[in-house]
Structures are given as structure tokens and as C-alpha cells.
Amino acid sequence: MIPASPPFDPRSLRDAFGCFATGVTIVTGTGPDGNRVGLTANSFTSVSLDPPLLLFCPARTASALPALQASGRFAINVLDIDGQAVADRFARRGIDRFAEADWLDWAGLPVLASAKAAFACTLHADHDGGDHRILVGRVEAFALAPERESLLYLHGRYRRVHVGG
Ligand SMILES: Cc1cc2nc3c(=O)[nH]c(=O)nc-3n(C[C@H](O)[C@H](O)[C@H](O)COP(=O)(O)O)c2cc1C
């Protein structure tokens, strides 16, 4: 292991970050104008049980960010193994991201009907995170579909869980 020194090559740093396996989420919200917004995000992390807190990190440039900040609410939709198409859709521009999936309405928050889990949050804190923001959400409601398999993301690719050996 030979350490790299600043200034870091962004590609190499991204590759190093990307060796940490995550799940995949769609973060959704509704702006003050009533329009639904959302993006694919793997920066989701649980934070606290009491009070119930979680976080995710949207890019400062993310088109959904102003609506999430203004409304003070967002939903985290954890994707199941069949969620790859939705993940790709919410990372693309110039399309209706909410088309081609079934959405529930949780008191104004769009929740993916096929999600492995969903968390409806109020915005608890909004921290500086360099070229991202760190949005901490307080969980106001959640649901879990235990029978569904989670979608994973590792080394820039979608993966599935291997059980046993
Ligand atoms: C698997 C995956 C994970 C991602 N995770 C994040 C994330 O945590 N934060 C973020 O800001 N963008 C993330 N992105 C990128 C956004 O989904 C993408 O930039 C999207 O276009 C949102 O930006 P926009 O609404 O400004 O177009 C991820 C994309 C993929 C495919």
C-alpha cells in the first residue's frame, strides 16, 4: 500500500471510495411548486436510532436540492434487486424520471411502490460537505419489505448479494 499525496487524481480517489459496497437509493421530494424531484444516491447512511436519523449527500449542483431544502422533507427509497432500471433513470437528464414505475403518495412524498424499504424524513440538519451537502433527515415514517432482495453497488457496478460459499 503506497499512499497517494494531494493533489489527488479524482479518478483514483473515486475508485478508492468505490471499493466500499453500498446499497442504492432513490431520494425523492416535492418542491413548493408541487413538482416531484428525485435522484439516485448511494451516499445513504443510517445515523441514529434515538432520535431516528439518517443522512445522504447530494451534489451541490443536484437539481433536486433546492426543492428538498425548501420543502424541508425528503424520502429515501432503498432499491430492491429489480431496481436497476429506476436507478439508471434517476441518474439521467432530460427525461421524466417518475415515468415507468409505480409511486405511492406518503403525505406528499413520492414513495416507490416496489422499494425494499422507504423512509419519510423531515430535514433535521443541512451541513457543508465540500462539493456535496450532507442532509440529515429525521425519520417520521418507514416501511420494510423483508422478502425482497437488496440491490448493491460496488466498484461502479450493480451487484447482488451472494449468500454462502
Ligand atoms: C449508483 C449511483 C449512485 C449515485 N449517488 C449519488 C449521490 O450519493 N449523490 C449525488 O449527488 N449523486 C449521486 N449520483 C448521481 C446522480 O444520480 C446524478 O448526478 C443525477 O443526474 C442527479 O443530478 P441532477 O438531478 O442534477 O441531474 C449517483 C448515481 C448513481 C448511478
The ligand as a Tripos MOL2 file, in Angstrom:
@<TRIPOS>MOLECULE
LIG
   31    33     1     0     0
SMALL
NO_CHARGES

@<TRIPOS>ATOM
      1 C1        -25.4130    4.2660   -8.2660 C.3       1 LIG1
      2 C2        -25.4020    5.7900   -8.2590 C.ar      1 LIG1
      3 C3        -25.2150    6.4700   -7.0660 C.ar      1 LIG1
      4 C4        -25.2160    7.8700   -7.0260 C.ar      1 LIG1
      5 N1        -25.0760    8.5040   -5.8220 N.ar      1 LIG1
      6 C5        -25.1480    9.8630   -5.7620 C.ar      1 LIG1
      7 C6        -25.0960   10.5360   -4.5090 C.ar      1 LIG1
      8 O1        -24.9850    9.9280   -3.4520 O.2       1 LIG1
      9 N2        -25.1840   11.8930   -4.5130 N.ar      1 LIG1
     10 C7        -25.3280   12.6100   -5.6790 C.ar      1 LIG1
     11 O2        -25.4070   13.8390   -5.6320 O.2       1 LIG1
     12 N3        -25.3840   11.9930   -6.8820 N.ar      1 LIG1
     13 C8        -25.3070   10.6360   -6.9470 C.ar      1 LIG1
     14 N4        -25.4030   10.0030   -8.1540 N.ar      1 LIG1
     15 C9        -25.5230   10.8020   -9.3680 C.3       1 LIG1
     16 C10       -26.9100   11.3880   -9.5630 C.3       1 LIG1
     17 O3        -27.9050   10.3790   -9.5100 O.3       1 LIG1
     18 C11       -26.9580   12.0960  -10.9340 C.3       1 LIG1
     19 O4        -25.9830   13.1000  -10.9670 O.3       1 LIG1
     20 C12       -28.3090   12.6720  -11.2310 C.3       1 LIG1
     21 O5        -28.2850   13.1160  -12.5640 O.3       1 LIG1
     22 C13       -28.7470   13.7780  -10.2820 C.3       1 LIG1
     23 O6        -28.3490   15.0510  -10.6840 O.3       1 LIG1
     24 P1        -29.3270   16.0650  -11.4890 P.3       1 LIG1
     25 O7        -30.7030   15.9180  -10.9260 O.co2     1 LIG1
     26 O8        -28.7230   17.4040  -11.2650 O.co2     1 LIG1
     27 O9        -29.2750   15.5890  -12.9100 O.co2     1 LIG1
     28 C14       -25.4000    8.5970   -8.2240 C.ar      1 LIG1
     29 C15       -25.6060    7.9070   -9.4260 C.ar      1 LIG1
     30 C16       -25.6160    6.5230   -9.4440 C.ar      1 LIG1
     31 C17       -25.8730    5.8070  -10.7520 C.3       1 LIG1
@<TRIPOS>BOND
     1     1     2 1
     2     2     3 ar
     3     2    30 ar
     4     3     4 ar
     5     4     5 ar
     6     4    28 ar
     7     5     6 ar
     8     6     7 ar
     9     6    13 1
    10     7     8 2
    11     7     9 ar
    12     9    10 ar
    13    10    11 2
    14    10    12 ar
    15    12    13 ar
    16    13    14 ar
    17    14    15 1
    18    14    28 ar
    19    15    16 1
    20    16    17 1
    21    16    18 1
    22    18    19 1
    23    18    20 1
    24    20    21 1
    25    20    22 1
    26    22    23 1
    27    23    24 1
    28    24    25 2
    29    24    26 1
    30    24    27 1
    31    28    29 ar
    32    29    30 ar
    33    30    31 1
@<TRIPOS>SUBSTRUCTURE
     1 LIG1         1 GROUP 0 **** ****
